[in-house]
Amino acid sequence: MSWSSREEAEEARARLAREIARHRAEGEPLAALTAPKSGHLCAQFWGRAWCRHLQDMTAYEGRLAPGRTCLRQGRVYDLTIHPGEVQAVVADHTLHTTRLRIRPLEAETWSRLQQAATASGPSLLDLLSGRLGEDLLRLLCDPDAGLFPRADEIRFDCDCTDDAEPCKHAAAVFYGVGLELDAHPEALFLLRGADPAQLLTEAGRAASASLDAQAGDLAAQDLGALFGIDLEAGQAPRP
C-alpha cells in the first residue's frame, strides 16, 4: 500500500470513528455484534442451520462472502429482529442503515409444520435447541418448505450505492441473523411471523387426547378382573 493510500485509509477510519461517536452521543447505542474471527460463525443448532441455508442459496452465490468478512470484522451494529424484518447499522466508509424484509411464513407451510410437530410431540426446549426427531428437523430445515425464507421471499434495502442483490452490507446483516439465533433461537419464529408455542400446543392436544383415550379404555375394563377380586353386581369396590 502506498503512502497516500495509507493516509486515505487512516483518514477514512478516523472519519468513521467520529461518526460513530456522534451517533452514540445522540443516544444511539451502536453495539457491535461479536463474531469469531475464523472457523464457524455460529455454535448452536439454529444459528448453524441458518448459515448453511444461506450458503445453499445459489441466487446469492458470490455475494455473501464479503458480508461474512464484514461481520467478522465487527462492523455490524444494533441488529434487531422484528416480524418480517431485520434491521442493523453497518460500518463501511460511513455508516449504512440496512434492512432485510422477509415475507411471513405461508399459512399452508405453517399448518404442515404443525401437523409434523403433532406427530413427534417436542417440548419447547427440544424445539429451540434443535433436539428433535430427524423427520421433523428435516421438514423444519427444508429450503423450500421449512422455516427458512426462500430467495423470492427476501428483499434488501440499504442506503449504500451498491446495486447488487445483496450488497455486502445486507449480506453482513444476513449472516448476523445467524449469530442472533445462536443466542435467541425463538427469533426465527418471530421473524417468520410464527408462534413456536402453537407447535407445542398442537402436540400437547394430541398427547392429551391420547391420554384421555387410554383413561377411557381403563374405565371400561372390568374392575374385578383388573384388581384380581370378585365384585357383586352393583357393589362399589371398597377403598
CYANA upper distance limits for C-alpha pairs under 8 A (distance plus 0.5 A):
  1 MET  CA      5 SER  CA      6.56
  1 MET  CA      6 ARG  CA      6.93
  2 SER  CA      6 ARG  CA      6.75
  3 TRP  CA      7 GLU  CA      6.72
  4 SER  CA      8 GLU  CA      6.68
  5 SER  CA      9 ALA  CA      6.64
  6 ARG  CA     10 GLU  CA      6.63
  7 GLU  CA     11 GLU  CA      6.60
  8 GLU  CA     12 ALA  CA      6.61
  9 ALA  CA     13 ARG  CA      6.74
 10 GLU  CA     14 ALA  CA      6.64
 11 GLU  CA     15 ARG  CA      6.58
 12 ALA  CA     16 LEU  CA      6.63
 12 ALA  CA     93 HIS  CA      6.67
 13 ARG  CA     17 ALA  CA      6.59
 13 ARG  CA     93 HIS  CA      7.95
 14 ALA  CA     18 ARG  CA      6.76
 15 ARG  CA     19 GLU  CA      6.80
 15 ARG  CA     94 THR  CA      8.40
 16 LEU  CA     20 ILE  CA      6.70
 16 LEU  CA     91 ALA  CA      8.13
 16 LEU  CA     92 ASP  CA      8.42
 16 LEU  CA     93 HIS  CA      7.01
 16 LEU  CA     94 THR  CA      6.16
 16 LEU  CA     95 LEU  CA      7.92
 17 ALA  CA     21 ALA  CA      6.63
 18 ARG  CA     22 ARG  CA      6.62
 19 GLU  CA     23 HIS  CA      6.83
 19 GLU  CA     94 THR  CA      8.10
 19 GLU  CA     95 LEU  CA      8.16
 20 ILE  CA     24 ARG  CA      6.77
 20 ILE  CA     30 LEU  CA      8.00
 20 ILE  CA     95 LEU  CA      8.33
 21 ALA  CA     25 ALA  CA      6.58
 22 ARG  CA     26 GLU  CA      6.80
 23 HIS  CA     27 GLY  CA      7.14
 23 HIS  CA     28 GLU  CA      5.97
 23 HIS  CA     29 PRO  CA      8.27
 23 HIS  CA     30 LEU  CA      8.15
 24 ARG  CA     28 GLU  CA      5.22
 24 ARG  CA     29 PRO  CA      6.06
 24 ARG  CA     30 LEU  CA      7.17
 29 PRO  CA     78 ASP  CA      7.81
 30 LEU  CA     77 TYR  CA      5.69
 30 LEU  CA     78 ASP  CA      5.86
 30 LEU  CA     89 VAL  CA      8.18
 31 ALA  CA     77 TYR  CA      5.63
 31 ALA  CA     78 ASP  CA      5.79
 32 ALA  CA     74 GLY  CA      6.45
 32 ALA  CA     75 ARG  CA      7.08
 32 ALA  CA     76 VAL  CA      6.08
 32 ALA  CA     77 TYR  CA      4.69
 32 ALA  CA     78 ASP  CA      6.93
 33 LEU  CA     71 LEU  CA      8.06
 33 LEU  CA     74 GLY  CA      6.59
 33 LEU  CA     75 ARG  CA      8.10
 33 LEU  CA     76 VAL  CA      6.29
 33 LEU  CA     77 TYR  CA      6.44
 33 LEU  CA     78 ASP  CA      7.97
 33 LEU  CA     79 LEU  CA      8.03
 33 LEU  CA    176 GLY  CA      7.93
 33 LEU  CA    179 LEU  CA      8.43
 34 THR  CA     72 ARG  CA      8.00
 34 THR  CA     74 GLY  CA      6.55
 35 ALA  CA     41 LEU  CA      6.80
 35 ALA  CA     71 LEU  CA      7.16
 35 ALA  CA     72 ARG  CA      5.64
 35 ALA  CA     73 GLN  CA      8.26
 35 ALA  CA     74 GLY  CA      7.33
 35 ALA  CA    179 LEU  CA      7.87
 36 PRO  CA     40 HIS  CA      7.96
 36 PRO  CA     41 LEU  CA      6.48
 36 PRO  CA     72 ARG  CA      6.68
 37 LYS  CA     72 ARG  CA      5.84
 37 LYS  CA     73 GLN  CA      7.76
 38 SER  CA     72 ARG  CA      8.28
 41 LEU  CA     48 ARG  CA      8.12
 41 LEU  CA    178 GLY  CA      8.34
 41 LEU  CA    179 LEU  CA      7.60
 42 CYS  CA     47 GLY  CA      5.93
 42 CYS  CA     48 ARG  CA      5.78
 42 CYS  CA     51 CYS  CA      8.38
 42 CYS  CA    178 GLY  CA      7.11
 42 CYS  CA    179 LEU  CA      6.41
 42 CYS  CA    182 ASP  CA      6.85
 43 ALA  CA     47 GLY  CA      7.45
 43 ALA  CA     48 ARG  CA      7.00
 43 ALA  CA    182 ASP  CA      7.17
 44 GLN  CA     48 ARG  CA      6.61
 44 GLN  CA    129 SER  CA      8.09
 44 GLN  CA    182 ASP  CA      5.72
 45 PHE  CA     49 ALA  CA      6.51
 45 PHE  CA    129 SER  CA      6.93
 45 PHE  CA    130 GLY  CA      6.23
 45 PHE  CA    182 ASP  CA      7.86
 46 TRP  CA     50 TRP  CA      6.55
 46 TRP  CA    128 LEU  CA      8.24
 46 TRP  CA    129 SER  CA      7.96
 46 TRP  CA    130 GLY  CA      7.34
 46 TRP  CA    178 GLY  CA      7.94
 46 TRP  CA    181 LEU  CA      6.51
 46 TRP  CA    182 ASP  CA      6.94
 46 TRP  CA    185 PRO  CA      6.65
 47 GLY  CA     51 CYS  CA      6.93
 47 GLY  CA    177 VAL  CA      8.19
 47 GLY  CA    178 GLY  CA      4.73
 47 GLY  CA    179 LEU  CA      6.50
 47 GLY  CA    180 GLU  CA      7.85
 47 GLY  CA    181 LEU  CA      5.40
 47 GLY  CA    182 ASP  CA      5.28
 47 GLY  CA    185 PRO  CA      8.01
 48 ARG  CA     52 ARG  CA      6.70
 48 ARG  CA    178 GLY  CA      7.26
 48 ARG  CA    182 ASP  CA      8.37
 49 ALA  CA     53 HIS  CA      6.67
 49 ALA  CA    141 CYS  CA      7.85
 50 TRP  CA     54 LEU  CA      6.90
 50 TRP  CA    148 PHE  CA      7.77
 50 TRP  CA    177 VAL  CA      8.42
 50 TRP  CA    178 GLY  CA      6.15
 51 CYS  CA     55 GLN  CA      6.81
 51 CYS  CA    175 TYR  CA      7.11
 51 CYS  CA    178 GLY  CA      6.61
 52 ARG  CA     56 ASP  CA      6.77
 53 HIS  CA     57 MET  CA      6.98
 53 HIS  CA    143 PRO  CA      7.37
 53 HIS  CA    148 PHE  CA      7.92
 54 LEU  CA    175 TYR  CA      8.40
 55 GLN  CA     61 GLU  CA      8.10
 55 GLN  CA     64 LEU  CA      8.44
 57 MET  CA     61 GLU  CA      7.30
 57 MET  CA    151 ALA  CA      7.73
 59 ALA  CA    151 ALA  CA      7.35
 60 TYR  CA     64 LEU  CA      7.03
 60 TYR  CA    165 GLU  CA      7.78
 60 TYR  CA    166 PRO  CA      7.67
 63 ARG  CA     67 GLY  CA      8.05
 63 ARG  CA    165 GLU  CA      8.02
 63 ARG  CA    166 PRO  CA      6.94
 63 ARG  CA    167 CYS  CA      7.60
 63 ARG  CA    168 LYS  CA      7.37
 63 ARG  CA    171 ALA  CA      7.65
 64 LEU  CA     68 ARG  CA      6.85
 64 LEU  CA    166 PRO  CA      8.13
 64 LEU  CA    168 LYS  CA      7.35
 64 LEU  CA    171 ALA  CA      5.74
 64 LEU  CA    172 ALA  CA      8.04
 65 ALA  CA     69 THR  CA      6.86
 65 ALA  CA    171 ALA  CA      8.35
 66 PRO  CA     70 CYS  CA      6.71
 66 PRO  CA    168 LYS  CA      6.03
 66 PRO  CA    171 ALA  CA      7.93
 66 PRO  CA    172 ALA  CA      8.07
 67 GLY  CA     71 LEU  CA      6.71
 67 GLY  CA    167 CYS  CA      8.36
 67 GLY  CA    168 LYS  CA      4.94
 67 GLY  CA    169 HIS  CA      6.48
 67 GLY  CA    170 ALA  CA      7.61
 67 GLY  CA    171 ALA  CA      4.93
 67 GLY  CA    172 ALA  CA      4.29
 67 GLY  CA    173 VAL  CA      8.00
 67 GLY  CA    174 PHE  CA      8.47
 67 GLY  CA    175 TYR  CA      7.90
 68 ARG  CA     72 ARG  CA      6.78
 68 ARG  CA    171 ALA  CA      7.42
 68 ARG  CA    172 ALA  CA      5.89
 68 ARG  CA    175 TYR  CA      6.83
 69 THR  CA     73 GLN  CA      6.80
 69 THR  CA    172 ALA  CA      8.14
 70 CYS  CA     74 GLY  CA      7.36
 70 CYS  CA     75 ARG  CA      6.39
 70 CYS  CA     76 VAL  CA      7.96
 70 CYS  CA    168 LYS  CA      8.08
 70 CYS  CA    169 HIS  CA      8.10
 70 CYS  CA    172 ALA  CA      6.44
 71 LEU  CA     75 ARG  CA      6.21
 71 LEU  CA     76 VAL  CA      6.31
 71 LEU  CA    172 ALA  CA      5.77
 71 LEU  CA    173 VAL  CA      8.12
 71 LEU  CA    175 TYR  CA      7.93
 71 LEU  CA    176 GLY  CA      7.34
 75 ARG  CA     90 VAL  CA      6.13
 75 ARG  CA     91 ALA  CA      5.56
 75 ARG  CA     92 ASP  CA      7.90
 76 VAL  CA     88 ALA  CA      7.23
 76 VAL  CA     89 VAL  CA      6.43
 76 VAL  CA     90 VAL  CA      5.10
 76 VAL  CA     91 ALA  CA      7.04
 76 VAL  CA    172 ALA  CA      7.52
 76 VAL  CA    173 VAL  CA      7.40
 76 VAL  CA    176 GLY  CA      8.06
 77 TYR  CA     88 ALA  CA      6.34
 77 TYR  CA     89 VAL  CA      5.50
 77 TYR  CA     90 VAL  CA      6.56
 77 TYR  CA     91 ALA  CA      8.37
 78 ASP  CA     87 GLN  CA      8.31
 78 ASP  CA     88 ALA  CA      5.81
 78 ASP  CA     89 VAL  CA      6.71
 79 LEU  CA     86 VAL  CA      7.57
 79 LEU  CA     87 GLN  CA      6.13
 79 LEU  CA     88 ALA  CA      4.74
 79 LEU  CA     89 VAL  CA      7.59
 79 LEU  CA    173 VAL  CA      7.96
 79 LEU  CA    176 GLY  CA      7.95
 79 LEU  CA    177 VAL  CA      8.45
 80 THR  CA     86 VAL  CA      6.28
 80 THR  CA     87 GLN  CA      5.93
 80 THR  CA     88 ALA  CA      6.95
 81 ILE  CA     85 GLU  CA      6.59
 81 ILE  CA     86 VAL  CA      5.10
 81 ILE  CA     87 GLN  CA      7.13
 81 ILE  CA    177 VAL  CA      8.47
 81 ILE  CA    187 ALA  CA      7.30
 81 ILE  CA    190 LEU  CA      8.10
 81 ILE  CA    191 LEU  CA      6.83
 82 HIS  CA     86 VAL  CA      6.65
 82 HIS  CA    190 LEU  CA      6.93
 82 HIS  CA    191 LEU  CA      6.14
 83 PRO  CA    104 PRO  CA      8.09
 83 PRO  CA    190 LEU  CA      5.77
 83 PRO  CA    191 LEU  CA      4.88
 83 PRO  CA    192 ARG  CA      6.68
 83 PRO  CA    193 GLY  CA      5.77
 84 GLY  CA    101 ARG  CA      6.23
 84 GLY  CA    102 ILE  CA      5.21
 84 GLY  CA    103 ARG  CA      6.24
 84 GLY  CA    104 PRO  CA      6.36
 84 GLY  CA    190 LEU  CA      8.34
 84 GLY  CA    191 LEU  CA      5.54
 84 GLY  CA    192 ARG  CA      6.39
 84 GLY  CA    193 GLY  CA      7.10
 85 GLU  CA     99 ARG  CA      7.34
 85 GLU  CA    100 LEU  CA      6.05
 85 GLU  CA    101 ARG  CA      5.09
 85 GLU  CA    102 ILE  CA      6.32
 85 GLU  CA    191 LEU  CA      6.97
 86 VAL  CA     99 ARG  CA      6.03
 86 VAL  CA    100 LEU  CA      5.53
 86 VAL  CA    101 ARG  CA      7.14
 86 VAL  CA    173 VAL  CA      8.30
 86 VAL  CA    177 VAL  CA      8.37
 86 VAL  CA    191 LEU  CA      8.25
 87 GLN  CA     97 THR  CA      7.97
 87 GLN  CA     98 THR  CA      6.33
 87 GLN  CA     99 ARG  CA      4.98
 87 GLN  CA    100 LEU  CA      7.04
 87 GLN  CA    173 VAL  CA      8.22
 88 ALA  CA     97 THR  CA      6.60
 88 ALA  CA     98 THR  CA      5.99
 88 ALA  CA     99 ARG  CA      7.08
 88 ALA  CA    173 VAL  CA      7.15
 89 VAL  CA     95 LEU  CA      6.94
 89 VAL  CA     96 HIS  CA      6.01
 89 VAL  CA     97 THR  CA      5.16
 89 VAL  CA     98 THR  CA      6.51
 90 VAL  CA     95 LEU  CA      6.17
 90 VAL  CA     96 HIS  CA      5.62
 90 VAL  CA     97 THR  CA      6.99
 90 VAL  CA     98 THR  CA      7.50
 90 VAL  CA    169 HIS  CA      6.50
 90 VAL  CA    172 ALA  CA      8.37
 90 VAL  CA    173 VAL  CA      8.37
 91 ALA  CA     95 LEU  CA      5.03
 91 ALA  CA     96 HIS  CA      6.76
 92 ASP  CA     96 HIS  CA      7.92
 96 HIS  CA    158 CYS  CA      7.30
 96 HIS  CA    159 ASP  CA      6.45
 96 HIS  CA    160 CYS  CA      6.91
 96 HIS  CA    169 HIS  CA      8.11
 97 THR  CA    158 CYS  CA      6.45
 97 THR  CA    159 ASP  CA      6.63
 98 THR  CA    156 PHE  CA      8.19
 98 THR  CA    157 ASP  CA      6.26
 98 THR  CA    158 CYS  CA      4.87
 98 THR  CA    159 ASP  CA      7.34
 98 THR  CA    169 HIS  CA      7.31
 98 THR  CA    170 ALA  CA      6.55
 98 THR  CA    173 VAL  CA      8.02
 99 ARG  CA    156 PHE  CA      6.55
 99 ARG  CA    157 ASP  CA      5.52
 99 ARG  CA    158 CYS  CA      6.79
 99 ARG  CA    170 ALA  CA      7.53
 99 ARG  CA    173 VAL  CA      8.45
100 LEU  CA    154 ILE  CA      7.33
100 LEU  CA    155 ARG  CA      6.34
100 LEU  CA    156 PHE  CA      5.36
100 LEU  CA    157 ASP  CA      6.80
100 LEU  CA    170 ALA  CA      7.60
100 LEU  CA    173 VAL  CA      8.37
100 LEU  CA    174 PHE  CA      8.08
101 ARG  CA    154 ILE  CA      6.20
101 ARG  CA    155 ARG  CA      5.51
101 ARG  CA    156 PHE  CA      6.84
101 ARG  CA    157 ASP  CA      8.27
102 ILE  CA    149 PRO  CA      7.52
102 ILE  CA    153 GLU  CA      6.16
102 ILE  CA    154 ILE  CA      5.18
102 ILE  CA    155 ARG  CA      7.00
102 ILE  CA    191 LEU  CA      8.01
102 ILE  CA    192 ARG  CA      7.80
103 ARG  CA    149 PRO  CA      8.13
103 ARG  CA    153 GLU  CA      5.69
103 ARG  CA    154 ILE  CA      7.12
103 ARG  CA    192 ARG  CA      7.52
104 PRO  CA    191 LEU  CA      7.99
104 PRO  CA    192 ARG  CA      5.17
104 PRO  CA    193 GLY  CA      5.75
104 PRO  CA    194 ALA  CA      8.35
105 LEU  CA    109 THR  CA      7.33
105 LEU  CA    110 TRP  CA      7.08
105 LEU  CA    147 LEU  CA      7.72
105 LEU  CA    149 PRO  CA      8.41
105 LEU  CA    192 ARG  CA      5.70
105 LEU  CA    193 GLY  CA      6.87
105 LEU  CA    194 ALA  CA      7.51
106 GLU  CA    110 TRP  CA      6.76
107 ALA  CA    111 SER  CA      6.57
108 GLU  CA    112 ARG  CA      6.77
109 THR  CA    113 LEU  CA      6.82
109 THR  CA    145 ALA  CA      6.75
109 THR  CA    146 GLY  CA      7.61
110 TRP  CA    114 GLN  CA      6.70
110 TRP  CA    194 ALA  CA      8.21
111 SER  CA    115 GLN  CA      6.82
112 ARG  CA    116 ALA  CA      6.85
113 LEU  CA    117 ALA  CA      6.71
113 LEU  CA    139 LEU  CA      7.79
113 LEU  CA    140 LEU  CA      7.48
113 LEU  CA    146 GLY  CA      8.17
113 LEU  CA    199 LEU  CA      8.09
114 GLN  CA    118 THR  CA      6.67
114 GLN  CA    198 GLN  CA      7.88
114 GLN  CA    199 LEU  CA      5.60
114 GLN  CA    202 GLU  CA      7.13
114 GLN  CA    203 ALA  CA      8.42
115 GLN  CA    119 ALA  CA      7.05
115 GLN  CA    202 GLU  CA      8.16
116 ALA  CA    120 SER  CA      7.08
116 ALA  CA    136 LEU  CA      6.71
117 ALA  CA    121 GLY  CA      6.10
117 ALA  CA    122 PRO  CA      7.15
117 ALA  CA    136 LEU  CA      7.32
117 ALA  CA    199 LEU  CA      6.40
117 ALA  CA    200 LEU  CA      7.75
117 ALA  CA    202 GLU  CA      7.87
117 ALA  CA    203 ALA  CA      6.42
118 THR  CA    199 LEU  CA      7.76
118 THR  CA    200 LEU  CA      8.21
118 THR  CA    202 GLU  CA      6.07
118 THR  CA    203 ALA  CA      4.43
118 THR  CA    204 GLY  CA      8.10
118 THR  CA    206 ALA  CA      6.74
119 ALA  CA    203 ALA  CA      7.54
119 ALA  CA    206 ALA  CA      8.50
120 SER  CA    133 GLY  CA      7.45
120 SER  CA    136 LEU  CA      7.81
120 SER  CA    203 ALA  CA      7.87
121 GLY  CA    200 LEU  CA      7.60
121 GLY  CA    203 ALA  CA      5.25
121 GLY  CA    204 GLY  CA      7.50
121 GLY  CA    207 ALA  CA      7.96
122 PRO  CA    126 ASP  CA      6.36
122 PRO  CA    127 LEU  CA      6.79
122 PRO  CA    132 LEU  CA      7.15
122 PRO  CA    200 LEU  CA      7.18
122 PRO  CA    203 ALA  CA      7.64
123 SER  CA    127 LEU  CA      6.66
123 SER  CA    200 LEU  CA      7.03
124 LEU  CA    128 LEU  CA      6.67
124 LEU  CA    196 PRO  CA      8.24
124 LEU  CA    197 ALA  CA      7.94
124 LEU  CA    200 LEU  CA      7.32
125 LEU  CA    129 SER  CA      6.44
126 ASP  CA    130 GLY  CA      6.29
126 ASP  CA    131 ARG  CA      5.19
126 ASP  CA    132 LEU  CA      6.42
127 LEU  CA    131 ARG  CA      6.94
127 LEU  CA    132 LEU  CA      6.99
128 LEU  CA    185 PRO  CA      6.24
128 LEU  CA    186 GLU  CA      7.04
129 SER  CA    185 PRO  CA      8.18
130 GLY  CA    137 LEU  CA      7.97
132 LEU  CA    136 LEU  CA      7.07
132 LEU  CA    137 LEU  CA      6.56
133 GLY  CA    137 LEU  CA      6.63
134 GLU  CA    138 ARG  CA      6.53
135 ASP  CA    139 LEU  CA      6.85
136 LEU  CA    140 LEU  CA      6.62
137 LEU  CA    141 CYS  CA      6.55
138 ARG  CA    142 ASP  CA      6.37
139 LEU  CA    145 ALA  CA      7.64
139 LEU  CA    146 GLY  CA      6.21
140 LEU  CA    145 ALA  CA      8.15
140 LEU  CA    146 GLY  CA      4.91
140 LEU  CA    147 LEU  CA      6.02
140 LEU  CA    148 PHE  CA      8.48
141 CYS  CA    145 ALA  CA      8.47
141 CYS  CA    146 GLY  CA      5.63
141 CYS  CA    147 LEU  CA      6.75
141 CYS  CA    148 PHE  CA      7.20
142 ASP  CA    146 GLY  CA      5.04
142 ASP  CA    147 LEU  CA      7.97
142 ASP  CA    148 PHE  CA      8.11
143 PRO  CA    148 PHE  CA      6.91
143 PRO  CA    149 PRO  CA      8.06
143 PRO  CA    150 ARG  CA      7.33
144 ASP  CA    148 PHE  CA      8.49
144 ASP  CA    149 PRO  CA      8.42
144 ASP  CA    150 ARG  CA      6.93
147 LEU  CA    188 LEU  CA      8.23
147 LEU  CA    189 PHE  CA      8.20
147 LEU  CA    192 ARG  CA      7.79
149 PRO  CA    153 GLU  CA      6.44
149 PRO  CA    154 ILE  CA      7.48
149 PRO  CA    192 ARG  CA      8.48
150 ARG  CA    154 ILE  CA      7.43
156 PHE  CA    165 GLU  CA      7.60
156 PHE  CA    166 PRO  CA      6.92
156 PHE  CA    170 ALA  CA      7.07
157 ASP  CA    170 ALA  CA      8.05
158 CYS  CA    167 CYS  CA      8.31
158 CYS  CA    169 HIS  CA      7.89
158 CYS  CA    170 ALA  CA      7.34
162 ASP  CA    167 CYS  CA      6.43
163 ASP  CA    167 CYS  CA      7.35
166 PRO  CA    170 ALA  CA      6.12
166 PRO  CA    171 ALA  CA      6.35
167 CYS  CA    171 ALA  CA      6.69
168 LYS  CA    172 ALA  CA      6.53
169 HIS  CA    173 VAL  CA      6.94
170 ALA  CA    174 PHE  CA      6.53
171 ALA  CA    175 TYR  CA      6.86
172 ALA  CA    176 GLY  CA      6.55
173 VAL  CA    177 VAL  CA      6.90
174 PHE  CA    178 GLY  CA      8.05
175 TYR  CA    179 LEU  CA      7.64
176 GLY  CA    180 GLU  CA      6.95
177 VAL  CA    181 LEU  CA      6.69
178 GLY  CA    182 ASP  CA      6.86
179 LEU  CA    183 ALA  CA      7.44
180 GLU  CA    184 HIS  CA      6.37
180 GLU  CA    185 PRO  CA      7.96
180 GLU  CA    187 ALA  CA      8.16
181 LEU  CA    185 PRO  CA      4.80
181 LEU  CA    186 GLU  CA      7.81
181 LEU  CA    187 ALA  CA      6.81
181 LEU  CA    188 LEU  CA      7.26
185 PRO  CA    189 PHE  CA      8.47
186 GLU  CA    190 LEU  CA      7.09
186 GLU  CA    196 PRO  CA      7.92
187 ALA  CA    191 LEU  CA      6.50
188 LEU  CA    192 ARG  CA      6.88
189 PHE  CA    193 GLY  CA      6.59
189 PHE  CA    194 ALA  CA      5.41
189 PHE  CA    195 ASP  CA      6.50
189 PHE  CA    196 PRO  CA      6.87
190 LEU  CA    194 ALA  CA      6.45
190 LEU  CA    195 ASP  CA      7.49
195 ASP  CA    199 LEU  CA      8.04
196 PRO  CA    200 LEU  CA      7.34
197 ALA  CA    201 THR  CA      6.44
198 GLN  CA    202 GLU  CA      6.67
199 LEU  CA    203 ALA  CA      6.84
200 LEU  CA    204 GLY  CA      6.36
201 THR  CA    205 ARG  CA      6.61
202 GLU  CA    206 ALA  CA      6.84
203 ALA  CA    207 ALA  CA      6.78
204 GLY  CA    208 SER  CA      6.49
205 ARG  CA    209 ALA  CA      6.55
206 ALA  CA    210 SER  CA      6.75
207 ALA  CA    211 LEU  CA      6.79
208 SER  CA    212 ASP  CA      6.63
209 ALA  CA    213 ALA  CA      6.65
210 SER  CA    214 GLN  CA      6.78
211 LEU  CA    215 ALA  CA      6.63
212 ASP  CA    216 GLY  CA      6.64
213 ALA  CA    217 ASP  CA      6.79
214 GLN  CA    218 LEU  CA      6.74
215 ALA  CA    219 ALA  CA      6.69
216 GLY  CA    220 ALA  CA      6.75
217 ASP  CA    221 GLN  CA      7.10
221 GLN  CA    225 ALA  CA      8.31
221 GLN  CA    226 LEU  CA      7.59
222 ASP  CA    226 LEU  CA      6.66
223 LEU  CA    227 PHE  CA      6.63
224 GLY  CA    228 GLY  CA      6.09
224 GLY  CA    229 ILE  CA      5.34
224 GLY  CA    230 ASP  CA      5.84
224 GLY  CA    231 LEU  CA      6.37
225 ALA  CA    229 ILE  CA      7.17
225 ALA  CA    230 ASP  CA      8.29
231 LEU  CA    235 GLN  CA      6.98
231 LEU  CA    236 ALA  CA      8.27
231 LEU  CA    237 PRO  CA      7.63
